[in-house]
Amino acid sequence: MNGREFTRLIVADSEGKAFDIKPDDFGQCPVFPARSATHSVAGGRAGGGSAALLKQFVSNELGQASDEQRAPKHIEYMRRHDLLDYCDASEKGHFKWYPKGLLIQNLLLDYAAELSREWGAFEMRNPMVLRGDQNVIGELMGEFHERDYKVDGGRGVCYLRYASDPLAFPFMQKVRFNRDQSPLKVYEEANCFRNEQQGEVSGLKRVRHFMMTDMHAACADVEQAKREFRHLCLEFAGLMDRLIARGRWVLGWEGTVAFYEENNGWLLGIGREISGHDIRSDVDDRDDAVGKKVRNAEKEWVPYTVVLGQKERESGRLSVRSRADGSQRELSALVKANCIVMKTHIITT
């Protein structure tokens, strides 16, 4: 999508077969009636076998209104449990948070910050008020002008920060670092504003003020960027299923048509990895020392590391190291304990 102009949207089934979406009759796409366990999108992925969820995702991307006219169910829940509510002293889309709701929000933000630190990111914070006469800001605002949240303190028109990255990229352009320090990773918790029009605000699904957690990596080359992208896709897939909405979510990917054409096999491969497999492994067969390989595995959030060398080949037994507590156990002990290895990093010597 490019502003209001449709560019290209592709969905793919769990086997990696891709389909171009036709906006006028996208519901006829063969992927929607399918009953496979998972549907992927080359722009996103729906879990839990919900073709309806994937279809709704595509409908939202195309800017088509939902047929559901009744109020979202979560409004009843947020009021019943005293989490948050509308505020008469403010305009619709801005909420007052009760203690329990704020506690839950803070716990989620603490967890997000912990994940970003484990990923290796440092935290940054940009201002909420942006000057409209800045060229970089103005160019980006052109994509969101119909949802501008304008403020004027007598010194020219400014905008409240919107759901994009108006300062992250100029910030990164001014940071000096060498290739050995890449990827340079940053994390931000940003208050964002989107001036939804009358009738568009809907519970917590369409609001005018919200918190966005944002992660970026400045990479040395395309291959490094692809590794980081794949890693984050899989981590966020696990996060959604573990904590937020198991089997009821969609991950959207947005990029250039040229990049998709050159890398569609790789992109669809990520979709297949998100498709519910319980085991994923990588092999580090580089010429680095074993100690360095282990340290690299720890930095990449690999929960279990296995070193495979001549000694292990001769004994037929493997020692598995857990990143969580640093303990080491025999592979047979893991099997007897019925443990499920979610991700494994195999190091060869």
N, C-alpha and C positions, 0 to 999 in steps of 0.2 A: 504494500500500500504506500502511496506517496501523497500525504495530505488527504484531500478528498478524492484523489484520482486513483482508480484501481490499477495496479500494476500486474501483480501475479500472486496467486495463492495456490499452494500445492499441499495435498494431503497424501499420506501413504499408509498402507495397511502394515500389519506387524511383520509381514514378510519382506517389506521394503519396496513394494510396487507402488509407484507414484501416480497421482492423478491430478491434472490441472483442473482447478475449480472454475466453473462458469457462473458468474454472479446471478444471472437471471434464473437458473434452475440448478443451483448447487446441490439441492436435496436429492437429485438424481445420481449423484456420484456413487459408484459401486461400493465405496468403503463404508457408507452409512448403514445399509441393511445388514452388513456382515456381523457375524456373531463370534468372531475371534476374541481371545482374552484381552487383547490390547490393540488400540489403534494409534498409529503414530502420525505426526504431522511434520512436514518439512518446513515448517513454521510451527510445529507444536506436537504435543502428545497427550492423549487422554488415557487414563488408567481405569482399571476395573471393568473393562468390557462395556463401557457405556458409550454406545454410538450416539445416543441422544446428547451426551455431554460434548462430544466432539462436534456434533452438528451445531450446537448452541455456540461453541467457540467460533466456528466459521461464520455463523450468522452475526455474531458480535463484531468480528473483524471486518465484515462487509457493511457494518453500520445499519443492519436491519433490526428493527425492534422485535422484542420477544412477544409471543402471543399471550404470555401470562400477564394479566392485568392486576391480579390481586397483590396485596402487599407481601414482600418477602417474609418468609417464616421466621428469619432470625430477629426481626424487630420484636416479635412476641418474646423470644428467648432473652434478648438483651434487657428487656424491661422486667420480665419475670424474675430474673436473677440479679437485678440491680447492678448491671454492669455499666451501662451508659444510657443516655436518653437525649431527646431533643431539648433545646434550650430556648425558652421564650424570649430571653434577652438578646439572643443572637438571631441570625438568619438561618433558614433551613440548610442542612448540610454541614453545620458546625455543632458538635456535641459537647455535652458536659459529661465528664467521666466520674463515676462513683469509685470508692476505694477498691472494691473487688475487681472492677474492670481495669482500673489503672494498674493494679498489682499484676494482672494477667499480661497487660501490655508491657510492663517493665520486665517481667520474666522472659517474655519472647524477645525483647530487645537485648537483654543480657545474654541470652542464648545465641542470638545472631552475632553479637560482638565477639563471643567466645569462638564461634565457628570462623569468623574472619581472622582472628588472631592465629588460630591453628592453621589457617590457609596461608598465613604469612603476611597479612595486610597491616598497614598502619592506618590509624583513623584520622580523618580530616573533617572539617565542618565549614560549609560555605554560607554566606548570608542569605536571608530570606527575601530581602528587597533588592531588586535588580534594576539598574538604570536602563531606560529604553533607548538612550542615545549611544549605547555601546554597540559597535558593529557586530561583534560575535553574538551578543545577546539578541540584537534586533533580527539577525538572520534566523536564529532559532525560533524566535517568537513568531516569525512568519508562518510556522507550521501549526501554531496553536492559537492564532489570533482570535478565533471565535470563542475561545475560553479564557481570554486574558482576565486576570484579576488586577485591575489598575488601582494605583494609589498615587495621590498627588499632594505632596507636602509643601507646595509653593516653589519647588526647585526643579520642576520638570516632571514629566510622566515617568513613573516607575511601575514595576510589576512585582507581585508576590511570586515567589518561586513556584514553578509549575512542575509537573511530573516528567521531567527530562533532566538533562545534565548540562545546563547552561554554563556552569563554571568548572566542571570537572575536566573537560578537555583543554580549555585555556590554562587551567592550573597545571595539568600534566605537560603541556607544551613548554612551560617555564621551568620545569624541574630538570636538573642536569644529573644524569647518571650514565654509567658505561654499560656495555653489553653484558659484562659479567654480573652486573647487579639486576639484570632482568630475569624474569618478569617482575616489574615494580608494581606492587599491589596496594590498592587503597580501598578503604571502607568508609561509608558515611551514613549517618542516620539523619534524614532530611525531612523537615516539615514542608509539605507541598500543598499548593492551592490550585484548584481548577474551578473556574466560574461556570459551573453547570447551569444550563438555561432553565427557565421555569418549566416544571413538569418532568425534568430529567432526574432530579434527586430522588434516590430510592434507598432508604435505610442506610446500611453500611456498604452497599454495592456501588452506589453513585453518590459521592459526597463532594463537598467543596473544600474540605480540609482533611488531610490524612498524613500519616507517617510512612515514609518509604525508606527501606534499607537498600543501599546501593553498593555494589562491589565492582571494581575495575582493575584490569591488569594491563600495564604498558609492556608489550612484548618486543623482543629483538627481531623477530621474523614471523612469517606466516605459520610455519610449522610449530613454533613455540605457542603462538596464539591458538592454534587448533588444539594443542594438548591442554591448555588452560580451559578452553571452552568446553571440551569433552569432559574434563574433570569436574567442572562446576555443574554441568548438566546432570551428571550422574549423582553428584552430591545433593543437589536440590531435589532430584527425584526421590532420593532416599529420605530427605528431610520431610517432604510432603507426605510420604507414606507413613513415616514413623510418628510424626507429631501433629500435622495440621489437618489433612483431609485424605485419609487412606483411600486410594482408588477413585477419588472424586476431584480431580484436578487436571489442568491442561498447562503444558509448558509451551510458550510461544517463542519461535525463533524468527528473527527479522534480519534481513541482509540484502545485498545486491543480487540482481538476477545473474550477473556475470560470475559472482562467487559461487552461487548455487550450481550453475552449469558446470563449473570446473571441479566442484567438490561434492556433487550430490550423492555419490556412492558413500563417501565418508560421513556425510550428514545423516543419511538414512541408516547407516551402520550404528550411529549413536541411538537412533530411535529403536532399533532392535535391542540394544543393550538396556534401554529403559523399560523393555517389554516384560518385566516380571521375572527375569532370571535371578536365581538366588546366589549364583557364584560368578564372579568375574576375576580374572587373574591377568597380570602383566609379567613379562619376563625382562629382567635387566641383564643383558648379556654384553654390556660394554666392557672395555678393558680397565675400568676403574678398580681400585682396591675394594675388597668386600666391606670394610668399615664405611667407606664413602657411600657405597650402594645402600647400606642399611640406613645411614643418615638421610639420604635422599628419599628413601621409602617413608621414613617418619615424617619428613616435611610434606609429603604428598598425601597425608592422611590415610595411609594404607594400614588397615586394622591388624592384618596378620602378615608376617614376613617369613619366608622359607628360604634357607640357604641350601643350594643343591650343588655339591661338588663330588670329587672322587670318593671321599669318605662316606658320603651319604649313598652314593651309588653302590658301594661295596656292602654296606650294612643293610641297605634296603629300608632304613628308617629316617624319618625327617624330624627335625626340631623346628617347631613353629613358635615364633616370637609374637606376643600380643603387644600392640602399641598402647593399649589402654593402661596396663599396669607394668609393662616391661617383663612379664613372666615368660618362661619358655616351657613348652610341653611337647611330649612326643605326639606325632600325628595320630598314632593309634589311640592315644588317650582322648584326643578330640573326637574321634569317631565313636568311641564307646560312650562318651558323654552326650552323644547326639547333638553336638554343637553344629551350627550352620555357619560356614565361612562365607561372609558376605563379599569380601574383597580380599584377594591375596596377591602379594608381590613376590615373585620368585626370582631369586638372585643366583646366577650361575657363577661358578669359579673355575 
